[in-house]
Amino acid sequence: MFSVINIMDILTKTKTNIDELNQRFFLILENFVPNYISYLKEPSNTLVANEIQHVKSVVNKIHSDGFMLKNSMDSAIQTSQQVSRQQNIEIEKLKVENGNLSRQAKRLENKALTSEGLYDQEIEWYRLQIKVIFVMLIGIIICVKVFYNLQPTTKEIILLFGVIFIISIFEYVYMYLYRKIKANTNKNKK
């Protein structure tokens, strides 16, 4: 698989090859103009004709080397693009995985241990239970005081316990439904 170092090596070699072709072309071109003028004046001069032929063959060789260099550059570019596409696909997969891990980390933060060794949710539940117990104690004390001050009959006491029993059943059904709905909502969020 291509890496950044391989690509940089290819770029460096390509630049070196281009510079070398450029130097070869300008070296051969230096003497071409005077020889070409001489060749046009005396086409029968074999020494000048051989020199012109040599320049043409060198230029053709430079052209051939340039074409080969272009092909190797095109191949390197295609390989680089393919590697880039694969890396982009991997990056997208990693982004999705990162998002999933971030969501999971947020859920885990809610369940982090406290210094007492309890989970944050358990502490909230204990606080709620303590509040309920205090409210119930205060309610029982008030009810007992009112109950003895009113001095109800047996029929009124039975009616009072019946109302309390019915209210308790309604609250139990309400809490049962509330927990079920909350559990389904949390399950759907996952």
KAMOJO-V316531 format. One record per residue. RES is the residue in one letter. SS is DSSP state (h for helix, s for strand, l for the rest). D_CENTER is the distance of its C-alpha to the mean C-alpha in Angstrom with 2 decimals. Layout:
BEGIN
RES|SS|D_CENTER + RES|SS|D_CENTER
END
This chain:
BEGIN
M|l|21.71 + F|l|21.77 + S|l|20.42 + V|h|20.70 + I|h|24.05 + N|h|25.40 + I|h|24.60 + M|h|26.27 + D|h|29.22 + I|h|29.64 + L|h|29.62 + T|h|32.15 + K|h|34.38 + T|h|34.27 + K|h|35.28 + T|h|38.07 + N|h|39.29 + I|h|39.35 + D|h|41.33 + E|h|43.69 + L|h|44.32 + N|h|44.92 + Q|h|47.45 + R|h|49.22 + F|h|49.54 + F|h|51.01 + L|h|53.35 + I|h|54.75 + L|h|54.99 + E|h|57.11 + N|l|60.25 + F|h|59.59 + V|h|61.02 + P|h|64.43 + N|h|64.74 + Y|h|63.86 + I|h|66.47 + S|h|68.98 + Y|h|68.07 + L|h|68.65 + K|h|72.00 + E|l|73.07 + P|l|71.22 + S|l|73.75 + N|l|72.79 + T|h|71.10 + L|h|69.65 + V|h|67.73 + A|h|66.85 + N|h|65.44 + E|h|63.43 + I|h|62.01 + Q|h|61.23 + H|h|59.48 + V|h|57.36 + K|h|56.44 + S|h|55.45 + V|h|53.32 + V|h|51.66 + N|h|51.02 + K|h|49.54 + I|h|47.31 + H|h|46.31 + S|h|45.58 + D|h|43.55 + G|h|41.61 + F|h|40.91 + M|h|39.72 + L|h|37.49 + K|h|36.06 + N|h|35.36 + S|h|33.64 + M|h|31.51 + D|h|30.61 + S|h|29.73 + A|h|27.56 + I|h|25.79 + Q|h|25.21 + T|h|23.92 + S|h|21.62 + Q|h|20.30 + Q|h|19.86 + V|h|17.96 + S|h|15.73 + R|h|15.14 + Q|h|14.40 + Q|h|11.99 + N|h|10.19 + I|h|10.26 + E|h|9.01 + I|h|6.01 + E|h|5.49 + K|h|6.55 + L|h|4.57 + K|h|1.46 + V|h|5.18 + E|h|6.60 + N|h|5.33 + G|h|6.69 + N|h|9.54 + L|h|10.29 + S|h|10.48 + R|h|12.83 + Q|h|14.68 + A|h|15.17 + K|h|16.66 + R|h|18.94 + L|h|19.96 + E|h|20.81 + N|h|23.34 + K|l|24.93 + A|l|25.17 + L|s|28.59 + T|l|30.99 + S|l|33.64 + E|l|36.16 + G|l|34.18 + L|l|33.48 + Y|s|30.33 + D|h|29.77 + Q|h|30.44 + E|h|33.64 + I|h|34.86 + E|h|34.45 + W|h|36.31 + Y|h|39.08 + R|h|39.48 + L|h|39.86 + Q|h|42.41 + I|h|44.41 + K|h|44.57 + V|h|45.77 + I|h|48.40 + F|h|49.72 + V|h|49.96 + M|h|51.73 + L|h|54.16 + I|h|55.01 + G|h|55.46 + I|h|57.68 + I|h|59.81 + I|h|60.29 + C|h|61.06 + V|h|63.60 + K|h|65.31 + V|h|65.49 + F|h|66.55 + Y|h|69.51 + N|h|70.51 + L|h|70.64 + Q|l|72.40 + P|l|71.28 + T|l|73.26 + T|h|72.14 + K|h|71.20 + E|h|68.94 + I|h|67.31 + I|h|66.54 + L|h|65.19 + L|h|63.00 + F|h|61.52 + G|h|61.01 + V|h|59.03 + I|h|56.94 + F|h|56.33 + I|h|55.25 + I|h|52.92 + S|h|51.39 + I|h|50.83 + F|h|49.11 + E|h|46.83 + Y|h|46.03 + V|h|45.16 + Y|h|43.05 + M|h|41.04 + Y|h|40.66 + L|h|39.27 + Y|h|37.01 + R|h|35.43 + K|h|34.99 + I|h|33.31 + K|h|30.98 + A|h|30.11 + N|h|29.37 + T|h|27.24 + N|h|25.12 + K|h|24.92 + N|h|23.73 + K|h|20.92 + K|l|19.41
END
